[in-house]
Amino acid sequence: MGSAFVDIGFGKSAYLSVDDIIAQCDEKNIENMITTEQDIMVQVYKEPINTKGPKVTMDISLPGKLLVYMPFSSNVGISKNIEDRQEYDRLKNIVAKLKKDIPGGIIVRTEAEVATEADLESEIKYLTRLWMSIVERFNNSKPMSLVHKDLGVVFQTIRDYFSDEVVLMHIDSQKELKDVMDFVKIMSPEFLDRIVLYESKTPIFKAYGIAEEIDRLRSKKAKLHSCGYLIIQEAESLCAIDVNSGKFTAKSSQEDTAAITNLEAAEEIARQLRLRNIGGIIVIDFIDMRKASNRQKVLEKLREATKGDKAKIKIWPITKLGLIEMTRERKRESLFSLLSDTCPVCHGLGLVLSKESVFINVCDEIEQLKIGGFEGKIKIKLSSDIVEYFMERKSRLKELFNTEFDIKANSEIQREEYQIIF
């Protein structure tokens, strides 16, 4: 397999690919690169998803607000999102200077655009000191110990998203506010006045409509402004998205209806993928369009709308069947998986047996009991929502089995379950 399984004390073994091993030589045979019972330092870069354990790497990377420091690399990289050539060259020259005194590789993040040399130097010093403290903890720790933990969700948000575009940040906890202020004093002191304590009695998620948005994200259906809608269905191996025009009709032609709906859908799909954190293979079934120019517009709109996504995305051209195939980097479970548990009734199928199917199952079981010689009145206990269906067919049951039936509802019985008592 060209891989190893590493016990990190998590319960599930972590998966370590041969490409993620730091070896002392150019050896490519994994058995000569690491050995059983060897203590190694690894970093989790992909959380466990469903039945799969986490993925780990020995090629450690430490992200800051402006830079990413890679102790075992020698590369210097600049974010592709920095398109200004002069700014690109400026940052490259600054990092080349910094690297003379620092072992390891450096990647310049998009947030570093317009950052001063002093800012970059301060951050790389912080990241190298952090790395030295991690190495020291590793050397003094027992196997399967946590030697470093990334920032919590609030601090990750500040590190990755707190920029000039953010006008205000509301925090509804005094303790969290103090911790954030201390963090921002070090990372971006110019933004301190934008952090404010939220003091209203209305819960913060309700006040900003976030609670309602989360409820909407649990639905498979996402509405478009034009009255069209998306159907988003997540499976273990891929996510399928179907675009529908709904009641929307363009005045000119059916082709225009399809094109307008698809263009709007492309933007909303990019938004939904980020909000729901959907990753892996994604297949989108847009409404059929005859004109190649319209198909190209939709493809370009989708690429443009996904540009600002932090996850790596690859999009392929529209197929002959009008489908767009794309991949989105998946580092952790989707929001849908985090907010939901498998239904104990349908076990994740999304469907339960029809009332007629339950009726047939009950009749089959009574038939078998009758063959076994059981006689007398029969009591049937059923789920509350199915009792009426059986009551309407009580005479049919009497005709089939030539006996009296007592049909009762029981709130503790699930939809597909029943009890037959002689």
Steps between C-alpha positions, in 0.01 A plus 500: 500500500800732541366617835513437873251511785603705801365463854439856623294394801178602329332159480516481122845466345611796290591453133852607395575497127855438371490851347447649848806336657811706567794267434872560551581380147339456156361160598158423347432165667278577801638206698845663494364847586321421829484193721255338741511643855682814377400830663423767240345846510193533277248775430133429431405672174170322438256418779330158527197477271236229545685169545837633381765603751693828480771562239838616629827631362857528628545812284388744771356842408419780744254761368507862616287791383746606226729200453517123522826360640614150393802386706587202275468677164731735311238651268377857483147548366271797440119471498353480150234749607762779510468604136683835510845419355679779687352391834583137417865586434520723810378223728727245335805722561405558866452128565826414320678736745326351802581147391875558517485487881219245530515129409188364332248612239260793500169553318363854479122508552257732317456701824867609473420727205618854592650373830823669606837326525487549878162322519631202304822485703307512828271216393775269374687549831184407689447187284863382535484545880176302499671222303790484748257466790316217316829312444588539868160367609532207257841405640364504858167327432387139506373334178146589389515841673357825368793740460317786327139596439385747236300808593134465592227594253479864617875556468514316166226733373701805607820362350345403166219753446560811712610759243424857384170375356371419852327805649392352834543181701241429772586257782239401759739374769710718732770233537515431124516876437804540729680203341427631150618853587828360635544293183422791264743729688777268382366407153326819373487781759348741243174300514450520878228769483290277271448234771192575712316316776146396399270600790147469361257259669413342165736202440771602251419221251134600499575873467709449187280230346766232538271255684250514210783458248624187681146357495485564123835325453353181646257486208587333170327788322658844449286776345616739227377863473341427160263239656727218380666267751783253558469145631822409684549133584812392686619140481816340638686498168363817334247783514236542227342842438195538278395841364126567442332811359186452717231758409745738333446563126690756293285706262721432196563126474558171678873532426510834685311348795762226523795740460376753761417227754834322444703820541324577827538137609877506432545783753274337757673162459839659581343657812329178611821297460681741734216523754438125508874423471430237235815334367610217273341435160208727409277449195268783394205440268422840348187559291566401136620784274534471123738792444869429560550868594248467787667181624836677503353797690369268772836324527685833530248628758555190715879539478476868589262434793731236652814716470481633856461152653781407741472133396675379184252461214529348154220533242469306174311617185131420450445144372272400209231420756514857635678402822787683667742289702716665764702416809530700822764434763354318798687541829216430741142378508231707332265719705214260420696210659591708807140619560332166434495144628381204295123459534425202730189418293625508140874459588610776266291387203268802522196277441280274714268216397166610359182435703397231252841329537460489880145363452633222274775412753243476782273277289794272409596459864140430612476238225810326634366513857167355384684214329669434836160436658434828688132587539283772655475878486809687373629833634728709276706788643628750245668837458256789549522624140404163351206392722234678291618315187448164680163606647373569147600142404370328815222325310756376246708349783191327644416360157857374445543329838142441619562653842450825696775766515577760766719773344677744735752782464820499704718814503811296587477291182690624192340531153618163363452308827191324635392253770259211437343353814275192507 
